[in-house]
Structure formats: structure tokens, C-alpha cells
Amino acid sequence: MAGLALNNSGSVEVEIGTLQVVGGNSSGAFFVDGGATLDFAPNFGPLQTISGSLTVPADGTLQFSLGTTNLNGQTNVTGTKI
């Protein structure tokens, strides 16, 4: 799925492919499964803020392709960071 503005207060799991988040502020958790990609690309404002937890295992990918994303919550990223 691409180009999703997301205000997450629950839990988001990226199981396969790429989820591109283009805006919103989230207090919920993000988890990226192996082989999947989470791409933060805020284009609906100057920045987006993620205050929930973010987990990317060794075979997952975290990407920042546009704008500014503030990661204020607990992060555990052992996978690829782009």
C-alpha cells in the first residue's frame, strides 16, 4: 500500500511489501515483518511524529524518503535503514 496518511493509536504490522506513510501523528506501535518495508514520507506538512514503539527486525527495512519524521517512542531497529 502506498501514500497513506495515518494517525495510528493501535498497532500496525507491515507483513509484506511496502507501507508508505505520508502524514499523520501516531502514538501506536509499528512492526515490520522480515522482507517488508515501512517508508515514512510526510508530504502533508513539515513533519510527522511517531511516539509509539517501532520494531524493525534484521530482515526488515525502515526508509525515510521525504520530509522529517520524529521518532519519539521506543525504537528497536536491527534491519536496514535507508
Residue, then its C-alpha position, 0 to 999 in steps of 0.5 A: m500500500a502506498g501514500l497513506a496518511l495515518n494517525n495510528s493509536g493501535s498497532v500496525e504490522v507491515e507483513i509484506g511489501t511496502l507501507q508508505v506513510v505520508g502524514g499523520n501523528s501516531s502514538g501506536a506501535f509499528f512492526v515490520d515483518g522480515g522482507a517488508t518495508l515501512d517508508f515514512a514520507p510526510n508530504f502533508g506538512p513539515l513533519q510527522t511524529i511517531s511516539g509509539s514503539l517501532t520494531v524493525p527486525a534484521d530482515g526488515t527495512l525502515q526508509f525515510s524518503l521525504g520530509t522529517t519524521n520524529l521518532n519519539g517512542q521506543t525504537n528497536v531497529t536491527g534491519t536496514k535503514i535507508 
